Amino acid sequence: MDLIYRSTRDNSETATASQAILKGLATGGGLFVPDRIPPLDLPLTSLASMDYRQVAYEVMSRFLTDFTPEELKYCIDHAYDDKFDTSSIVEIVEKDGAYYLELFHGATIAFKDMALSILPYLLTTSARKNQVKNEIVILTATSGDTGKAALAGFADVPGTKIIVFYPKHGVSPIQEKQMVTQKGDNTFVIGIEGNFDDAQTGVKKMFSDPDLAAEMDAAGFQFSSANSINIGRLVPQIAYYVYSYANLLARGRISEGEKINIVVPTGNFGNILAAYYAKQMGLPVDRLICASNENKVLFDFFGTGTYDKNRQFILTSSPSMDILISSNLERLIYQITGKDAEKNKIFMNQLSSGGTYTITEEMRAQLEDFYGNYASEEETAEAIRSMYRTCGYVLDTHTAVASAVYKKYLKDTGDRKPALIASTASPFKFTRSVMNAIDPANDGKSDFELVDELTEISGVSVPRAIEEIRSAPVLHDTVCETEDMCREVRRILGL
Ligand SMILES: *Cc1c(COP(=O)(O)O)cnc(C)c1O
């Protein structure tokens, strides 16, 4: 029987996996969640002998039950191929007493590639399965990395257009250059005079506008999402946690059934939610360590039970985590209400009207799997510096937040279980911040001078993704006010 997905805001709204992927967001603004988390009903030792694609198949087939084995294998084989610069797709390296899970070996050198290289295949397969005639318009808000990874994934995919909104003054220079040089007749990139939350709110508003949907349908279009509100983003992310465990087991670093901790640098709560789902499948995971930057709304939430976005939005050196409204937390809130969509809806309405809500003690008691902490800008820079000095290994700013928070966790708890740290971006994507952390004297140099120096000090060659943009022409230069996002979409679609 097919696994059913339900809206977090309306228990009667259901979808199959492929329908949920097509829609992205449920009607009425809810997120689709699986009715139950399927168990990982095969021995860890057998997973240990599989390669990445095989593990991905075992995990994803349990969630995407209305895909045939052939369909799913087609998607997996076309996604996880030589677009990745390592045949193992991900690397797990041991540094300074922890395992760093390098998720940045894909085309755009951030972990978003892990899901966004497969999402276009999942989406076009879903469209075919559901006899969709409309052209699919991928509407995306990005804090920097989703945008490029989605553009790369959807560029020139027949039957799709992709529109990306990014905060004009809130991404790294390399991130911006990566996006505005994107080729492909179906790609559109727009900077907004606002932050990521403004972009995400604007996009969600368009998604839940029934009049716009009707107008689009009449013109032969329908929206879908490449953000982690789409279940098609989350499911592929569960695979790498399972793969990592199996890989550590295969290498004799852990014994079968031994529990590990997972540390995730968190923004929209998608990546850590995938780790939580892996744990619920039965993967031996103990704590999920949620690492925030100075936008520490999640740290405060785990500490107090109150989610409060009413605070200053801080631009940090880890821009992909500069987020005050972590969309995927809604999926966890829904779960800890006992899957009560009405209760969840009340919290989410409080969040959108007053910017804050407080969960009950009963709900808080179900958050014991999670530990939250944060790293200041100085602590983040210090994590980069000290890792470089002791191991010669260069962390990007986001991974450095996780590394600093893991140290705090060790100090707080003394818990020495093996730790897997999600390493979410290549340092080449945040070269300026990384090089300044290592030596402030680097400040006067150009971005590409810094790229070359980073290669020299790290011994890692310049990734293809960076070489490509060195001299690439700017193809997108539209900037708009937040209020005008919908007008831009209409203009692009000729509505
Ligand atoms: C998107 C991103 C994050 C945050 O991931 P979420 O799933 O939004 O929590 C962390 N680091 C990098 C480099 C990212 O691109």
The ligand as a Tripos MOL2 file, in Angstrom:
@<TRIPOS>MOLECULE
LIG
   15    15     1     0     0
SMALL
NO_CHARGES

@<TRIPOS>ATOM
      1 C1         21.1960   25.6400    3.1610 C.3       1 LIG1
      2 C2         22.4690   25.5470    3.9230 C.ar      1 LIG1
      3 C3         22.4750   25.2950    5.3060 C.ar      1 LIG1
      4 C4         21.2010   25.1620    6.1000 C.3       1 LIG1
      5 O1         20.4920   24.0020    5.7790 O.3       1 LIG1
      6 P1         18.9440   23.8570    6.1770 P.3       1 LIG1
      7 O2         18.5000   22.5850    5.5800 O.co2     1 LIG1
      8 O3         18.2610   25.0650    5.5610 O.co2     1 LIG1
      9 O4         18.8690   23.8960    7.6550 O.co2     1 LIG1
     10 C5         23.7000   25.1620    5.9290 C.ar      1 LIG1
     11 N1         24.8550   25.3120    5.2560 N.ar      1 LIG1
     12 C6         24.8800   25.5680    3.9390 C.ar      1 LIG1
     13 C7         26.1810   25.7400    3.2610 C.3       1 LIG1
     14 C8         23.6930   25.6840    3.2200 C.ar      1 LIG1
     15 O5         23.7260   25.9390    1.9020 O.3       1 LIG1
@<TRIPOS>BOND
     1     1     2 1
     2     2     3 ar
     3     2    14 ar
     4     3     4 1
     5     3    10 ar
     6     4     5 1
     7     5     6 1
     8     6     7 2
     9     6     8 1
    10     6     9 1
    11    10    11 ar
    12    11    12 ar
    13    12    13 1
    14    12    14 ar
    15    14    15 1
@<TRIPOS>SUBSTRUCTURE
     1 LIG1         1 GROUP 0 **** ****
